[in-house]
Amino acid sequence: MVFLPQVAILGTGIVGKRAVVVSDEMGNDSIAIRSMVYLALSYDHRLVDGADASRFLVDIKSRLENAAFEGNLGI
């Protein structure tokens, strides 16, 4: 739940290792161990559009996957 004066809250779970299927550049699948985390975004719909919130989470996901932490989030 979001309380004033906050507009949004990004919650994170515990980072854990899981087995996932990954594809190489040739399209071959293999099983690998990857660190994974659940992200949850709560926001005030009166101030934040759902499409903007979705793009924000997609950007966060991309930055975590590529270890690109230094960039500007555009907010």
Secondary structure, 3 states (H helix, E strand, C coil): CCCCCCCEEEEECCCEEEEEEEECCCCCEEEEEEEECCEEEEECCCCCCHHHHHHHHHHHHHHHHHCCCCCCCCC
